Amino acid sequence: MDDAVYEKYKLAGKIAADARNYGTTLIKPGVSLLEVANSVESKILESGAGIAFPTNISINEVAAHFSPRHDTRLVFKKGDVVKLDVGAHVDGYIADTAITVEVETNKYDELIKASSDGLDEAISLMRPGLNLSEIGKVVEKTITSYGFKPVDNLTGHNLKRYSLHSGMSVPNVANAFSRFKPKVDDVVAIEPFASNGAGHVISGDGSNIFLCSESVRTRFVRDNKSKMVFNRLKNKFKTLPFAQRWSEKLLTNSDILLKKLAFLGLLKHYPQLIDAKKGIVSQKEHTVIVLEDGCEITT
């Protein structure tokens, strides 16, 4: 890896980790989800990085993919199990990291520890040439040793410049069909999820997180206004996800326009990912750079 690129990944990792840690200090009963999301993102921007994706704040049975709207009144409640997932980038080189916080109770300490220990075990194994099914095997063994289930249809992923999910998946369960093997200099986000429910997520309501989804279909959209709005979003956010609340600063009647663009296939609207039995879910995530003899945590 080029030294300059390496330093950008390292800086992005430090900024993302600092923003994550800062965000955890803000999560308290009665505090607005919107306030925390905005504060975390401001911290990233003030540190000189870009926001790689909207801050995810997923609570209890929601495993991933929720970011507050611009007008939400949602607040944290005592006992909530909150997954705070944060992303920063420096010149497109991304760091992705997450932590679980239980709000002023300790009922789910073991569940939180299960995903955290699963991550530690996965990181200790990561090296070039490793079949990533081995990562899934050790994550599953670790989480089930606590009496919980790993979420079988959520995975880690590799990161490339301006690309959050770049094809390689890091399973959280034993997977005989996984053939992915990382190479030296690959950048990988590892993120075990533990559940006391189904250990399998299904799609719920919209997450308020969007992605410009240019494809062959784009050419057949005849509505010039829609194409103009799409191009404005694409020029602003490029290949990275963006939040509904960010679009409020760019567009008039943003909700209507986002729904229309999603209907036309120009935007992808991510669904919330919810445990199928509405069990409580924990998550822990770090980004690593694969080295010749192991890996280096950037976050």
MIPATOR-515313 format. One record per residue: residue in one letter; x, y, z of N, C-alpha, C in turn. Coordinates in steps of 0.001 Angstrom, whole numbers, padded with zeros to 6 digits, always signed. Example, Ala and Ser with C-alpha at 12.3 -4.5 7.8 and 13.67 -1.06 7.14 Angstrom:
BEGIN
a+013190-005690+007800+012300-004500+007800+013200-003300+007800;s+012850-002250+007080+013670-001060+007140+012900+000030+007870;
END
This chain:
BEGIN
m+000845-001195+000000+000000+000000+000000+000880+001245+000000;d+000550+002184-000832+001259+003454-000873+001236+004119+000497;d+002359+004713+000904+002449+005322+002235+001392+006399+002446;a+001141+007189+001415+000155+008267+001542-001251+007699+001760;v-001569+006625+001041-002877+005981+001216-002986+005385+002616;y-001923+004726+003058-001904+004145+004409-002183+005207+005464;e-001541+006352+005337-001734+007424+006319-003161+007951+006285;k-003770+007966+005115-005164+008421+005024-006102+007430+005694;y-005861+006125+005502-006673+005130+006199-006493+005251+007710;k-005257+005473+008144-004995+005591+009577-005675+006826+010163;l-005597+007936+009446-006224+009168+009937-007739+009017+009975;a-008314+008430+008927-009763+008195+008925-010166+007327+010106;g-009362+006317+010409-009650+005440+011532-009628+006160+012862;k-008637+007014+013047-008550+007771+014299-009743+008709+014456;i-010088+009382+013379-011208+010330+013442-012522+009599+013697;a-012725+008471+013025-013949+007693+013245-014023+007179+014679;a-012896+006686+015206-012874+006168+016577-013152+007276+017589;d-012545+008443+017371-012785+009573+018280-014255+009985+018250;a-014853+010008+017054-016265+010387+016928-017170+009345+017577;r-016823+008082+017399-017582+006991+018046-017531+007135+019564;n-016337+007329+020093-016179+007444+021548-016900+008674+022087;y-016831+009765+021331-017546+010978+021720-019048+010722+021730;g-019534+010036+020706-020964+009752+020628-021473+008941+021799;t-020662+007996+022285-021114+007168+023411-021342+008002+024671;t-020605+009097+024821-020776+009938+026018-022078+010735+025981;l-022680+010836+024807-023895+011634+024634-025176+010828+024808;i-025058+009499+024772-026249+008634+024781-026754+008489+026210;k-027842+009201+026504-028435+009218+027851-029946+009329+027728;p-030676+008921+028762-032138+009018+028705-032588+010457+028411;g-033540+010586+027498-034101+011887+027172-033360+012658+026109;v-032162+012192+025745-031387+012873+024706-031917+012467+023333;s-031985+013413+022426-032508+013169+021088-031518+012374+020234;l-032039+011397+019484-031206+010670+018526-030626+011631+017492;l-031420+012608+017102-030972+013572+016104-029787+014377+016627;e-029852+014759+017889-028759+015522+018481-027459+014720+018463;v-027542+013435+018790-026339+012602+018812-025788+012416+017396;a-026667+012119+016453-026211+011919+015068-025535+013179+014534;n-026162+014321+014741-025582+015575+014249-024257+015891+014940;s-024181+015603+016233-022961+015899+016984-021810+015017+016533;v-022086+013735+016311-021051+012811+015847-020550+013238+014473;e-021467+013590+013591-021075+013979+012237-020325+015309+012233;s-020719+016223+013099-019986+017492+013218-018567+017254+013706;k-018421+016311+014628-017092+015964+015145-016192+015462+014018;i-016726+014633+013140-015963+014117+012006-015534+015260+011088;l-016479+016123+010755-016181+017226+009839-015183+018207+010447;e-015332+018496+011739-014415+019424+012410-012997+018865+012487;s-012887+017527+012411-011570+016887+012456-010898+016835+011086;g-011599+017318+010068-011012+017398+008737-011307+016229+007826;a-012191+015325+008243-012565+014176+007410-013937+014403+006799;g-014316+013501+005906-015670+013481+005378-016467+012395+006076;i-017787+012454+005949-018671+011450+006547-018879+010342+005527;a-018500+009114+005889-018561+008003+004942-019981+007476+004756;f-020804+007636+005781-022217+007249+005715-022926+007900+006896;p-024246+008075+006813-024962+008678+007941-024752+007879+009219;t-024594+008571+010322-024453+007894+011601-025667+007016+011850;n-025415+005718+012052-026488+004761+012331-026694+004671+013835;i-027948+004792+014255-028305+004637+015661-029448+003630+015706;s-029102+002369+015916-030071+001277+015832-030326+000744+017234;i-031585+000690+017621-031938+000435+019017-032675-000896+019179;n-032272-001646+020203-032922-002892+020626-032970-003916+019498;e-034162-004234+018962-034268-005278+017936-033797-004828+016560;v-033603-003527+016374-033059-003037+015109-031548-003266+015149;a-031069-004131+014259-029650-004478+014263-028811-003414+013565;a-029352-002843+012500-028569-001900+011696-029496-001091+010797;h-028922-000034+010231-029570+000784+009204-030743+001606+009748;f-030454+002451+010712-031416+003495+011066-030654+004763+011377;s-031073+005847+010739-030521+007164+011033-031697+008125+011170;p-031679+009017+012144-032855+009852+012389-033150+010837+011260;r-034426+011119+011064-034869+012150+010132-034562+013543+010688;h-034732+014544+009857-034463+015921+010287-035459+016410+011327;d-036660+015771+011377-037723+016248+012257-038100+015223+013329;t-037221+014243+013567-037576+013198+014530-037665+013752+015954;r-038542+013137+016720-038647+013464+018148-038200+012290+019011;l-037601+011291+018402-037175+010113+019131-036059+010460+020118;v-036172+009897+021325-035143+010093+022351-034738+008735+022916;f-033565+008677+023498-033110+007458+024161-033878+007253+025456;k-034141+005975+025770-034805+005616+027009-033906+004714+027846;k-034057+004791+029147-033310+003917+030035-033572+002463+029655;g-032514+001671+029529-032646+000269+029158-032469-000006+027683;d-032449+001035+026857-032224+000836+025424-030847+000220+025168;v-030786-000671+024185-029513-001229+023727-029234-000580+022370;v-028252+000312+022358-028024+001205+021225-026761+000803+020474;k-026902+000552+019170-025744+000339+018304-025420+001656+017618;l-024231+002184+017897-023763+003431+017280-022715+003069+016236;d-023037+003287+014967-022185+002877+013851-021755+004133+013100;v-020439+004339+013012-019871+005613+012564-018889+005376+011424;g-018916+006250+010418-017978+006133+009308-017364+007467+008938;a-016062+007475+008721-015346+008681+008282-014467+008302+007098;h-014178+009286+006260-013227+009025+005179-012299+010219+004989;v-011087+009923+004558-010108+010947+004187-009772+010719+002722;d-010209+011653+001890-009986+011538+000448-010553+010228-000091;g-011665+009781+000476-012330+008564+000012-011884+007287+000683;y-010856+007328+001517-010353+006140+002208-011083+006018+003547;i-011829+004935+003708-012902+004844+004700-012497+004072+005951;a-013029+004535+007088-013005+003782+008343-014441+003610+008819;d-014774+002402+009268-016134+002035+009662-016033+001355+011021;t-016773+001852+012003-016630+001319+013359-017945+001438+014119;a-018183+000509+015034-019435+000522+015793-019229-000015+017194;i-020136+000390+018073-020099-000047+019469-021530-000123+019973;t-021758-000933+020993-023084-001045+021599-023058-000444+023001;v-024060+000376+023286-024189+001038+024587-025556+000695+025170;e-025574+000198+026400-026839-000005+027102-027077+001208+027996;v-028244+001803+027863-028508+003100+028493-028884+002924+029963;e-027895+003145+030826-028060+003223+032284-028608+001951+032938;t-028514+000797+032263-028827-000490+032889-027729-001472+032485;n-027748-002637+033094-026709-003638+032814-027308-005005+032515;k-028530-005024+032046-029225-006285+031793-028581-007076+030657;y-027977-006371+029694-027475-007031+028492-025949-007009+028394;d-025294-006960+029541-023824-006964+029553-023245-008162+028802;e-023807-009342+029041-023269-010558+028413-023499-010554+026905;l-024639-010053+026475-024930-009953+025041-023937-009014+024359;i-023655-007899+025008-022707-006926+024464-021300-007514+024443;k-020966-008245+025505-019633-008864+025565-019484-009952+024495;a-020567-010631+024167-020507-011702+023167-020065-011171+021806;s-020651-010065+021361-020253-009514+020061-018853-008912+020135;s-018508-008306+021269-017181-007719+021438-016090-008793+021421;d-016303-009889+022160-015320-010976+022173-015244-011661+020814;g-016380-011763+020129-016379-012315+018785-015498-011507+017849;l-015562-010184+017997-014716-009307+017185-013241-009519+017519;d-012921-009572+018804-011523-009774+019202-010964-011077+018629;e-011756-012136+018686-011303-013434+018163-011122-013368+016646;a-012024-012681+015972-011923-012560+014514-010667-011798+014118;i-010404-010712+014819-009221-009902+014513-007944-010693+014747;s-007942-011517+015786-006737-012301+016089-006432-013319+014990;l-007446-013712+014223-007261-014688+013144-006923-014046+011801;m-007352-012803+011592-007281-012199+010264-005848-012127+009738;r-005666-012646+008545-004356-012620+007895-004572-012896+006409;p-003591-012586+005569-003757-012849+004139-003866-014337+003849;g-004733-014668+002889-004897-016057+002477-005842-016876+003328;l-006316-016303+004441-007243-017027+005305-008608-017128+004633;n-009164-018319+004563-010545-018451+004107-011446-017836+005175;l-012211-016827+004788-012976-016073+005782-014087-016895+006432;s-014352-018090+005927-015268-018977+006640-014722-019306+008030;e-013378-019248+008187-012767-019486+009496-013112-018373+010481;i-013211-017155+009966-013655-016042+010811-015079-016295+011280;g-015952-016668+010340-017339-016944+010702-017455-018032+011743;k-016614-019044+011605-016648-020175+012534-016293-019732+013952;v-015240-018920+014084-014816-018506+015427-015783-017484+016025;v-016363-016622+015184-017367-015679+015689-018589-016441+016208;e-019049-017399+015425-020218-018189+015842-019927-018942+017139;k-018765-019566+017221-018407-020322+018423-018356-019412+019643;t-017786-018234+019477-017659-017299+020605-019018-016818+021075;i-019870-016404+020152-021176-015853+020532-022076-016945+021125;t-022072-018125+020526-022924-019195+021062-022435-019670+022431;s-021146-019484+022729-020631-019873+024045-021266-019041+025157;y-021785-017864+024802-022488-017015+025768-023985-017338+025834;g-024435-018252+024967-025852-018603+024950-026676-017773+023990;f-026017-017038+023100-026719-016195+022136-026472-016698+020718;k-027109-016030+019759-026961-016407+018354-026265-015298+017577;p-025305-015651+016723-024783-014649+015798-025844-014374+014738;v-025878-013167+014229-026834-012853+013164-026275-013410+011858;d-026986-014393+011313-026406-015185+010223-026432-014498+008866;n-027250-013464+008698-027326-012812+007390-026845-011356+007424;l-026001-011038+008398-025244-009787+008387-023768-010135+008379;t-023000-009407+007606-021576-009727+007459-020727-008466+007515;g-019448-008669+007771-018485-007608+007551-018224-007472+006060;h-017314-006583+005696-017129-006274+004277-015793-005591+004074;n-015294-005653+002848-014076-004889+002586-014421-003496+002092;l-013451-002609+002223-013618-001194+001917-012605-000792+000846;k-013083-000069-000139-012186+000512-001131-012481+002004-001238;r-011687+002701-001980-011834+004152-002041-013232+004529-002529;y-013935+005307-001727-015299+005748-001999-016278+004590-002181;s-015945+003419-001688-016823+002253-001801-016912+001558-000457;l-018104+001602+000129-018301+001106+001489-018395-000423+001532;h-019023-001005+000531-019167-002465+000453-018603-002890-000893;s-017432-003515-000877-016695-003745-002129-016616-005204-002545;g-017589-005991-002148-017685-007336-002697-017307-008462-001768;m-016274-008286-000965-015842-009364-000070-016629-009312+001235;s-017214-010445+001628-018013-010508+002854-017272-011278+003933;v-017435-010828+005168-016822-011495+006324-017963-012100+007144;p-018203-013419+007035-019363-014020+007691-019246-014027+009211;n-020410-014079+009853-020474-014175+011316-020907-015560+011776;v-021025-016466+010818-021345-017870+011120-020475-018755+010236;a-020321-020014+010624-019588-020962+009787-020276-021051+008432;n-019503-020945+007369-020082-020893+006026-019200-021691+005071;a-019650-022886+004755-018853-023780+003904-018706-023244+002487;f-019591-022290+002114-019569-021779+000741-018718-020520+000598;s-018223-019993+001703-017386-018791+001627-016033-019144+001036;r-015644-018382+000006-014354-018620-000638-013477-017370-000616;f-013926-016361+000103-013155-015120+000148-011871-015312+000937;k-010766-014801+000390-009480-014840+001067-008824-013465+000925;p-008634-012737+002026-008057-011396+001920-006599-011432+001491;k-006167-010341+000895-004781-010175+000461-004130-009077+001301;v-002804-009057+001287-002079-007973+001944-002581-006638+001387;d-002811-005686+002272-003282-004324+001978-004791-004222+001802;d-005522-005347+001848-006978-005237+001866-007407-004516+003143;v-008449-003723+003025-009016-003024+004180-010398-003622+004429;v-010613-004091+005658-011786-004906+005957-012466-004405+007232;a-013793-004290+007168-014590-004004+008367-015144-005321+008888;i-014836-005642+010134-015309-006876+010770-016350-006468+011804;e-017552-007069+011745-018620-006597+012635-019552-007721+013082;p-019185-008441+014124-020090-009451+014678-021334-008822+015312;f-022467-009480+015105-023734-009129+015745-024187-010323+016563;a-024617-010086+017799-025157-011147+018655-026611-010835+018986;s-027434-011882+019074-028868-011696+019308-029374-012690+020338;n-030363-012247+021128-031049-013188+022017-032384-013607+021409;g-032546-013306+020103-033769-013660+019397-033514-014685+018316;a-033874-014322+017077-033782-015273+015962-032363-015451+015449;g-031523-014429+015603-030207-014491+014982-030298-014365+013473;h-031341-013730+013004-031575-013542+011568-032389-012251+011422;v-031969-011383+010502-032686-010117+010351-033584-010127+009122;i-034665-009355+009228-035576-009133+008119-035682-007628+007888;s-036194-007251+006729-036316-005834+006392-037533-005225+007071;g-037329-004023+007614-038416-003279+008222-038707-002012+007432;d-039152-000990+008129-039443+000285+007483-038162+000928+006967;g-038333+002031+006255-037184+002746+005720-036273+003269+006812;s-034995+003361+006471-033964+003741+007436-033636+005221+007415;n-034172+005942+006406-033812+007349+006151-032391+007473+005595;i-031866+006359+005060-030538+006327+004447-030698+005946+002982;f-030070+006728+002091-030231+006552+000648-028871+006441-000031;l-028907+005908-001249-027704+005804-002071-028082+006071-003519;c-027321+006924-004193-027549+007145-005614-027250+005859-006362;s-028204+005437-007178-028149+004100-007773-028212+004188-009295;e-027207+004821-009862-027191+004982-011310-026987+003626-011986;s-027788+003375-013015-027712+002115-013750-028211+002359-015167;v-028326+001286-015929-028863+001403-017292-030251+002028-017262;r-030991+001726-016185-032357+002237-016074-032398+003761-016061;t-031321+004378-015573-031263+005836-015485-031515+006490-016843;r-031024+005869-017895-031129+006455-019233-032566+006537-019728;f-033436+005724-019159-034805+005659-019645-035769+006541-018844;v-035249+007275-017872-036084+008205-017113-036257+009477-017936;r-037485+009798-018276-037758+010940-019164-038058+012224-018415;d-038322+012095-017127-038667+013275-016325-037395+014100-016078;n-037291+015214-016748-036075+016027-016649-035847+016566-015250;k-036935+016894-014539-036782+017413-013177-036192+016334-012267;s-036682+015104-012420-036156+014007-011601-034683+013776-011901;k-034329+013814-013179-032926+013610-013546-032047+014738-013011;m-032582+015946-013015-031825+017086-012497-031583+016930-010988;v-032626+016528-010258-032496+016334-008814-031520+015193-008520;f-031636+014107-009270-030734+012976-009096-029281+013401-009316;n-029044+014154-010379-027675+014592-010673-027131+015500-009580;r-028023+016293-008992-027587+017157-007892-027160+016328-006683;l-027939+015299-006371-027593+014414-005256-026325+013625-005561;k-026224+013144-006785-025055+012360-007168-023782+013197-007108;n-023854+014431-007566-022685+015318-007524-022262+015618-006092;k-023250+015668-005188-022955+015982-003796-022426+014764-003030;f-023094+013615-003187-022800+012458-002334-022030+011356-003056;k-021965+011422-004374-021197+010471-005192-021621+009033-004903;t-020681+008177-004539-020967+006749-004368-021205+006362-002906;l-021320+007350-002023-021499+007060-000599-022946+007300-000171;p-023438+006580+000827-024805+006782+001311-024985+008172+001915;f-026232+008649+001879-026537+009946+002481-027847+009860+003262;a-028055+010829+004151-029219+010834+005040-030322+011728+004495;q-031550+011343+004812-032701+012193+004462-032501+013596+005002;r-031979+013718+006221-031839+015039+006827-030803+015884+006100;w-029816+015248+005464-028854+016025+004684-029513+016606+003435;s-030431+015840+002845-031075+016303+001611-031982+017501+001869;e-032423+017662+003125-033260+018810+003473-032553+020131+003180;k-031224+020117+003252-030456+021336+003011-030252+021604+001527;l-030550+020590+000701-030317+020708-000741-031589+020884-001542;l-032683+020290-001047-033896+020177-001855-035113+020740-001137;t-036003+021347-001892-037326+021712-001400-038240+020506-001596;n-039096+020234-000613-039962+019049-000664-039124+017767-000816;s-038097+017643-000002-037154+016541-000173-037815+015177-000023;d-038761+015031+000913-039402+013725+001110-040075+013236-000168;i-040822+014124-000796-041534+013758-002025-040543+013392-003128;l-039487+014181-003255-038501+013937-004306-037726+012641-004063;l-037360+012376-002825-036636+011142-002527-037496+009912-002810;k-038760+009978-002441-039666+008857-002708-039818+008630-004212;k-039921+009713-004947-040081+009585-006398-038834+008978-007034;l-037662+009458-006625-036420+008933-007187-036220+007462-006821;a-036632+007089-005602-036543+005684-005204-037493+004837-006056;f-038688+005337-006305-039658+004626-007148-039129+004432-008564;l-038429+005443-009084-037874+005369-010434-036613+004504-010507;g-036112+004085-009344-034910+003260-009316-033622+004049-009338;l-033711+005361-009142-032522+006206-009155-031858+006277-007782;l-032633+005983-006750-032094+005930-005387-032422+004581-004775;k-031501+004090-003962-031789+002947-003107-032103+003474-001726;h-033265+003091-001169-033615+003443+000203-033411+002198+001057;y-032395+002239+001912-032085+001069+002738-033205+000811+003743;p-033606-000448+003919-034567-000758+004984-033856-000916+006320;q-034586-000714+007392-034067-001102+008698-033930-002624+008713;l-032919-003117+009425-032696-004554+009542-033018-004975+010967;i-034057-005795+011113-034664-006075+012417-034603-007576+012710;d-034242-007941+013932-034248-009347+014307-035645-009929+014072;a-035683-011092+013418-036956-011670+012986-037894-011996+014146;k-037337-012224+015337-038172-012474+016511-038157-011292+017475;k-037678-010162+016973-037583-008925+017763-036742-009108+019022;g-035722-009955+018906-034759-010078+019993-033851-008861+020041;i-033174-008705+021151-032223-007606+021306-030921-007981+020597;v-030322-007010+019910-029107-007251+019125-027991-006330+019607;s-026775-006896+019701-025577-006096+019978-024631-006182+018785;q-023726-005215+018686-022777-005143+017570-021474-004535+018056;k-020370-004990+017476-019074-004347+017689-018322-004431+016367;e-017656-003329+015983-017011-003291+014672-015718-002492+014699;h-014721-003038+014017-013486-002314+013739-013136-002472+012262;t-012378-001508+011764-011767-001618+010444-010309-002009+010622;v-009850-002943+009790-008462-003403+009863-007818-003341+008483;i-006497-003183+008480-005699-003321+007265-004965-004656+007364;v-005095-005480+006339-004458-006794+006338-002962-006634+006044;l-002146-007199+006937-000686-007148+006819-000164-008539+006464;e+001126-008622+006226+001725-009910+005850+001585-010948+006969;d+001598-010493+008226+001584-011423+009344+000370-011248+010263;g-000681-010627+009771-001871-010409+010595-002666-009228+010082;c-003041-008338+010983-003771-007136+010572-003561-006025+011590;e-003849-004811+011167-003710-003622+012013-005071-002949+012131;i-005505-002703+013354-006777-002016+013587-006578-000516+013341;t-007460+000079+012550-007363+001535+012318-008323+002316+013204;t-009343+001638+013740-010376+002345+014489-010334+002040+015985;
END
